[in-house]
Amino acid sequence: MMQDTEKQAENQAGNQLLQDVQSEQFATQSSEDVSAQVDLEAQLAAAETKAAELQDAFLRAKAEAENVRRRAQDDISRAHKFAIEGFAESLLAVKDSLEMALKIETPSIESLKEGVDMTLKQLSSAFEKNKLFEIHPQTGEKLDPMKHQAISAVPAEQEANTVVAVLQKGYTISDRLLRPALVTVAQGK
């Protein structure tokens, strides 16, 4: 019995020691867990703050992009609406000259010719200012289908497919064909 009591006392002492070690480990683990949890909560708060900042920056950038798109669309709309404004403005002088010519009660042939000549110069200046250029091929020039339109082929003393006569001038506007020059060309022999 004594041995049983001693064994029980040893068991109790062992159990007590085991409980003390476990409780010490638990206390150590608890303080580590608490500090880890505090670190995780701080990281979470920082991540949430960063996400809110990024969301705000994204929304601002999206709004700015929409404003830029809208402004560009307005600029394009205005450009289409007023694209001809410069050309129309340069033609006003031509119209004014023609109206003045019609107001003269008894014009002479010389004054009419002079007025038409001045008006033609104003019109040519308006064309040049707005990059509207004549296509006036010379006799003997090779036919260029990108600038000339052959109306007919006639027998001629020159190389085939060369310009014989210009029936109507052509025009380009800013290097783009507006109207081809109408020409007759030499027939092949």
URQUIMO-V863722 format. One record per pair of residues at least 24 apart in sequence whose C-alpha atoms are under 8 Angstrom apart, sorted by the first residue. I is the first residue (numbers start at 1). J is the second residue. Records with the same first field share a line. If there is no record, write none. Layout:
I = J / J
This chain:
86 = 130
87 = 126 / 127 / 130
90 = 126
91 = 123 / 126
93 = 122
94 = 119 / 120 / 122 / 123
130 = 173
131 = 172 / 173 / 174
132 = 171 / 172 / 173 / 174
133 = 171 / 172 / 173
134 = 169 / 170 / 171 / 172
135 = 169 / 170 / 171 / 172 / 180 / 181
136 = 166 / 169 / 170 / 181
137 = 163 / 166 / 181
138 = 163 / 165 / 166
139 = 163 / 164 / 165 / 166
140 = 164
143 = 185
146 = 177 / 180
147 = 177 / 179 / 180 / 181
148 = 180 / 181 / 182 / 183
149 = 180 / 181 / 182 / 183
150 = 182 / 183 / 184 / 185
151 = 182 / 183 / 184 / 185
152 = 183 / 184 / 185
153 = 184 / 185 / 186 / 187
154 = 184 / 185 / 186 / 187
155 = 186 / 187 / 188 / 189
156 = 186 / 187
157 = 186
158 = 186
159 = 186 / 188
160 = 185 / 186 / 187 / 188 / 189
161 = 185 / 186 / 187 / 188
162 = 186
